[in-house]
Amino acid sequence: MQDDLIELDKRYYIHPVINYHAHEKRGATIIKSGDGAYLTDIEGNTLLDAFSGLWCVNTGYGHESIVEAAQEQMRTLPYATGYFHFASEPAIKLAAKLVEITPSSLQHVFFSMGGSDAVDSAIRFIVHYFNSLGKPTKKQFISIERGYHGSSSQGAGLTALPVFHNNFDLPLPNQHKIACPYSYRLAHGDDADAVITESVAALKSKVDEIGVDNVAAFFCEPIIGSGGVIVPPKGWLKAMQECCNELGILFVVDEVITGFGRTGTMFASEAEDVQPDLMTVAKGLTAGYAPMGAVMMSDHVYQTIAGSESNSAPVGHGFTYSAHPVSAAIALEVIRLYEEGGLLENAQKVAPFFEQGLQALLDHPLVGDARSRGLLGALELVCDKQTKAQFDPSLKLPEKISDAAYKNRVIFRSFADGILGFAPALCYREEDFAILFERVKKTLDEVLADPDVQAAIS
């Protein structure tokens, strides 16, 4: 059966973000089941998931109450359109709940199917907003180097990772970048105020270069996720909001990865009292149990695009599965588990074990940096701790690490530039972290023993 599935996968299934022919040669790793923080593959191996699927299974696997919420909704009403004036009870309740738990500046919700189309929707709403204001020149967008904002036709241009641009004619001419607040690789990286000041100055300079009458919005993640889990200093996000307010451009926070307890508070924005004009969410919204995302919108943006008695034209944007009632019912139960089920409280309690485990690995010969906030963190591997030099790509270090980690029964993200990303579920216990770091250290030791790796660091 396993061989048959692998062959069918090779023949028919196009996977995201891989080389297709390389996958045909390698074949799929097939996951069969999950329970809590653990997965079981089709061969019966039990693996500790230290990445919550793809930053999303914040609750952990196998919550019966989530399954029951989905089953009940499927039996009652498996689908309801959100088009025109139709709605369903779970979608309405979820919209109200999201307004309750997100920053107070956000008063309205548009539902998408995930993070990428949430970002794409935000872009469309922003274009509509400035056209409605009679400011049609404001069509330029700014984001951050190494940032990730999905892989839609426009969002992938705001994303600043080359793999999402190659052969896709991206970024678009109206998409611009400023430097990443990458403290580990900045000469003054240990000076938080200097890092923040530099980012604010970079944004002001870029707006001045483009022209303030041409810039629509600035997009950022509170913690740069797929770009290597880059953790800006505390105060950075608030400073960027204040800069956008001063410049008269919209401030958009992408909390697709950082939302729903991932960084210690329900949203990373909450920790700094940040008040965005728009916010995108997904992943932890349903904990990956069903597809769903959302754009949270301020009342000012909403009222501007809402039309009037003299202009009753519809806002022509929507998706067939927007506000899907089953996804909404799942999201309501997931949020209940964060709040009433103790998951958010548990995440706050165990976060110190996560941070301590990462920091302890700084003693390892391969580890140059350890960084985290809440249950989102990274180890950055270098071949020279003094110069912070990275390993040559020809060494294929990420593949070596991924292979060794899987043999040691642990799953995390091994990025192309030697950064290891971790996003353990909010249900992790102290003993799970002990297992995690034992297996990570064993993986690093095995990779260190590789003759090619030894040659690179000597």
Summary of the structure (lengths in Angstrom):
residues: 458
radius of gyration: 22.2
end to end distance: 45.9
largest distance: 73.6
contacts: 1544
relative contact order: 0.14
helix: 43%
strand: 17%
